[in-house]
Amino acid sequence: MTAKPDLSGARPTDVWGMFFPPGWVRFPTGPDQARELDEAIEAVVRRSLPDDLPRDSVEPHRHLMRDALRDTFTEATEAGAGAVYLPTEPLNGIMTPCSITEAEIVSDAGSNPVEVASSILTEDYDESELVEVDGRPGARVATTSHDVRHDGDFPVVSTKQVVYVISRDDAEGDWLVMSFSTVWNSEEGERVSEALVIFFDALMSTFRWAGPGARPLTPLDGTGPGPGAR
C-alpha cells in the first residue's frame, strides 16, 4: 500500500502548465534537478540521433549535441532558473531563434500584488502593462536592444525580451517569471521575431495553474512539455 502525499498545505499555484506546439521541450535547470536535466537532454539527443543509426559514426555527434545543450543551460542553472524551454525541431528547415526561461522570485510577504506589479511598470521598459494570468495579477514588460555583441564569432544582433511577472501567493510574496527572448540580424529576421513575440503572448494565454484546487485543464488547454512546480 502506497502512502498518499500530504497536500494539506498545497496551493493551486504550486503547479502550472501551458499548451506548446510540437518540438518544444522543457529542460529543468533548477537546483537539485541535474538528473532531470540529463534525462531531458538525453531524450532530445536520442530523438534527433536515434539508436538505429550506425553507432561508430553517430556517437561523436551525440557527444557534441549533449555538450552543446549543457553549455546552453549553464548560465540558467547558475542563475537559479527553474527551467528553460527551447524549440528542438526546425520549422520549415529553420531553427526558431527564441527561448523561454522560467524562474520563481519572492517579494515582501503580504504585499499587495497589484501594487508590486504596478511598481514594476515604473522601470525603464519599451513596453509595460498590467495583466491577469489565469486569475492572478501581474505585469508584462518588453525591452529591445540593438547592436548586441557576443564573444567569439557570433554576429552582431538585435534582441527582444518579453517578461511576464505573475503573482502566485499574496501572503508569502511568491512570484513566477516567464521570460521570452528572440534575436535577429536582418530585416527578414526582425519580421520573424515580431511574429514570435505574438506567438509567446498567445502561448501565455494558454497558461493555467494546475495545482490542488485549480480549475481542471480542458482539452484545448493541454499542458506544456512539463509542469512547473514549487
C-alpha positions as CSV (number, residue, x, y, z in Angstrom):
1,M,0.0,0.0,0.0
2,T,1.4,3.4,-1.0
3,A,1.1,6.4,1.3
4,K,-0.7,9.4,-0.3
5,P,1.3,12.6,-0.4
6,D,0.3,15.3,2.1
7,L,-1.4,18.0,0.1
8,S,-2.8,19.9,3.1
9,G,-0.5,22.9,2.5
10,A,-0.5,22.7,-1.3
11,R,-1.9,25.5,-3.4
12,P,-3.4,25.8,-6.9
13,T,-0.4,27.9,-8.0
14,D,2.2,25.2,-6.9
15,V,2.0,23.7,-10.4
16,W,1.3,25.2,-13.8
17,G,1.0,24.1,-17.5
18,M,0.9,25.6,-20.9
19,F,0.0,24.4,-24.4
20,F,3.1,24.1,-26.6
21,P,3.3,23.2,-30.3
22,P,5.2,20.1,-31.3
23,G,9.0,20.2,-31.0
24,W,9.3,22.3,-27.8
25,V,10.9,20.8,-24.7
26,R,11.1,21.9,-21.1
27,F,14.6,21.5,-19.7
28,P,14.7,21.6,-15.8
29,T,17.6,23.7,-14.7
30,G,16.8,24.5,-11.1
31,P,18.8,23.5,-8.1
32,D,18.9,19.7,-7.4
33,Q,17.5,18.9,-10.9
34,A,20.7,17.7,-12.6
35,R,19.3,14.2,-13.1
36,E,16.1,15.5,-14.6
37,L,18.1,17.8,-16.9
38,D,20.3,15.0,-18.1
39,E,17.2,12.9,-18.8
40,A,15.6,15.7,-20.9
41,I,18.9,16.2,-22.8
42,E,19.2,12.5,-23.5
43,A,15.7,12.3,-24.7
44,V,16.3,15.1,-27.3
45,V,19.6,13.5,-28.4
46,R,18.1,10.1,-28.9
47,R,15.1,11.6,-30.8
48,S,17.5,13.6,-33.1
49,L,20.0,10.8,-33.5
50,P,18.1,7.5,-32.9
51,D,19.7,4.2,-32.0
52,D,19.1,2.6,-35.4
53,L,21.9,4.8,-36.9
54,P,25.4,3.4,-37.1
55,R,26.9,3.7,-33.6
56,D,30.5,4.4,-34.7
57,S,29.5,7.3,-36.9
58,V,26.7,8.8,-34.8
59,E,28.2,8.6,-31.3
60,P,30.6,11.6,-31.7
61,H,27.6,13.7,-32.9
62,R,25.7,12.7,-29.8
63,H,28.5,13.8,-27.5
64,L,28.7,17.2,-29.3
65,M,25.0,17.7,-29.1
66,R,24.9,16.8,-25.3
67,D,27.8,19.2,-24.6
68,A,26.2,22.0,-26.7
69,L,22.9,21.6,-24.8
70,R,24.6,21.5,-21.4
71,D,26.6,24.7,-22.3
72,T,23.3,26.4,-23.3
73,F,21.9,25.8,-19.8
74,T,25.0,26.7,-17.7
75,E,24.0,30.3,-17.3
76,A,20.4,29.5,-16.4
77,T,21.5,26.9,-13.9
78,E,23.9,29.3,-12.2
79,A,21.2,32.0,-12.1
80,G,18.8,29.6,-10.3
81,A,16.2,29.4,-13.2
82,G,13.7,26.6,-12.7
83,A,13.6,25.6,-16.4
84,V,14.4,26.7,-20.0
85,Y,12.0,26.0,-22.8
86,L,13.5,25.5,-26.3
87,P,12.3,24.5,-29.8
88,T,14.3,21.4,-30.6
89,E,12.9,20.7,-34.1
90,P,13.2,23.0,-37.2
91,L,10.2,24.8,-38.6
92,N,10.3,24.6,-42.4
93,G,14.0,23.7,-42.2
94,I,14.9,26.6,-39.9
95,M,15.5,26.5,-36.1
96,T,13.3,29.1,-34.4
97,P,15.5,31.8,-32.8
98,C,13.9,32.1,-29.4
99,S,13.8,30.6,-25.9
100,I,11.7,30.9,-22.7
101,T,13.1,30.9,-19.1
102,E,11.1,30.1,-16.0
103,A,12.0,31.4,-12.6
104,E,10.5,32.0,-9.2
105,I,11.2,35.0,-7.1
106,V,10.0,36.3,-3.7
107,S,8.9,39.8,-2.7
108,D,7.9,41.1,0.7
109,A,5.4,38.8,2.3
110,G,1.8,40.2,2.5
111,S,2.5,42.8,-0.2
112,N,-0.4,43.8,-2.4
113,P,0.4,42.0,-5.7
114,V,-1.2,44.7,-7.8
115,E,0.9,47.4,-6.2
116,V,4.0,45.3,-6.7
117,A,3.1,44.7,-10.3
118,S,2.4,48.4,-10.8
119,S,5.8,49.3,-9.3
120,I,7.5,47.1,-12.0
121,L,5.9,49.3,-14.6
122,T,7.8,52.3,-13.3
123,E,11.1,50.8,-14.6
124,D,12.5,51.9,-18.0
125,Y,10.9,49.4,-20.4
126,D,9.9,49.9,-24.0
127,E,6.5,48.4,-23.3
128,S,4.7,47.7,-20.0
129,E,1.2,46.8,-18.9
130,L,-0.7,45.2,-16.1
131,V,-2.0,41.7,-16.9
132,E,-4.0,38.9,-15.4
133,V,-2.9,35.3,-16.0
134,D,-5.4,32.7,-15.1
135,G,-6.9,34.8,-12.4
136,R,-3.6,36.1,-10.9
137,P,-2.4,39.7,-11.3
138,G,1.0,40.5,-12.9
139,A,2.9,42.7,-15.3
140,R,4.1,42.3,-18.9
141,V,7.2,44.2,-19.9
142,A,9.3,44.3,-23.0
143,T,12.7,45.6,-23.9
144,T,14.5,45.8,-27.3
145,S,18.3,46.1,-27.6
146,H,20.3,46.7,-30.8
147,D,24.0,46.1,-31.7
148,V,24.4,43.4,-29.2
149,R,27.8,41.8,-29.3
150,H,28.9,38.4,-28.0
151,D,32.3,36.8,-27.5
152,G,33.6,34.6,-30.3
153,D,32.5,34.6,-34.0
154,F,28.8,35.4,-33.3
155,P,27.3,38.2,-35.4
156,V,26.1,41.5,-34.0
157,V,22.4,41.1,-33.4
158,S,19.3,42.8,-32.1
159,T,17.3,41.2,-29.3
160,K,13.9,41.5,-27.7
161,Q,12.9,40.2,-24.3
162,V,9.3,39.9,-23.2
163,V,8.7,39.1,-19.5
164,Y,5.5,38.1,-17.6
165,V,5.8,38.6,-13.8
166,I,2.9,36.8,-12.2
167,S,1.8,36.8,-8.5
168,R,1.5,33.2,-7.1
169,D,0.8,34.0,-3.4
170,D,-0.1,37.3,-1.7
171,A,0.7,36.1,1.8
172,E,4.1,34.6,1.0
173,G,5.1,37.1,-1.7
174,D,5.8,34.3,-4.3
175,W,6.0,35.3,-8.0
176,L,6.6,33.4,-11.2
177,V,8.6,34.9,-14.0
178,M,8.3,33.7,-17.6
179,S,10.9,35.4,-19.8
180,F,10.9,35.1,-23.6
181,S,13.9,36.1,-25.8
182,T,14.4,36.3,-29.5
183,V,17.2,37.5,-31.8
184,W,17.7,38.8,-35.3
185,N,20.3,40.4,-37.6
186,S,18.3,41.2,-40.7
187,E,15.1,42.9,-41.8
188,E,13.6,39.5,-42.6
189,G,14.7,38.1,-39.2
190,E,13.1,41.1,-37.5
191,R,9.7,40.2,-39.0
192,V,10.1,36.6,-37.8
193,S,10.9,37.9,-34.3
194,E,7.8,40.1,-34.3
195,A,5.8,37.0,-35.2
196,L,7.5,35.1,-32.4
197,V,6.5,37.7,-29.8
198,I,2.9,37.3,-30.9
199,F,3.4,33.5,-30.5
200,F,4.7,33.9,-27.0
201,D,1.7,36.1,-26.0
202,A,-0.6,33.5,-27.5
203,L,1.3,30.8,-25.5
204,M,0.8,32.7,-22.3
205,S,-2.9,32.9,-23.0
206,T,-3.0,29.1,-22.5
207,F,-1.2,29.3,-19.1
208,R,-3.1,27.6,-16.4
209,W,-2.5,26.9,-12.7
210,A,-2.7,23.1,-12.2
211,G,-2.0,22.5,-8.5
212,P,-4.6,21.2,-6.0
213,G,-7.9,23.0,-6.2
214,A,-7.1,24.6,-9.6
215,R,-9.8,24.6,-12.2
216,P,-9.4,21.5,-14.5
217,L,-7.4,21.9,-17.7
218,T,-9.6,21.5,-20.8
219,P,-8.5,19.6,-23.9
220,L,-7.8,22.9,-25.6
221,D,-5.6,24.0,-22.7
222,G,-3.4,20.9,-22.8
223,T,-0.1,21.1,-20.9
224,G,3.4,22.2,-21.7
225,P,6.4,19.9,-22.0
226,G,6.4,19.7,-18.2
227,P,4.5,21.5,-15.4
228,G,6.4,23.9,-13.2
229,A,6.5,23.0,-9.5
230,R,7.2,24.9,-6.3
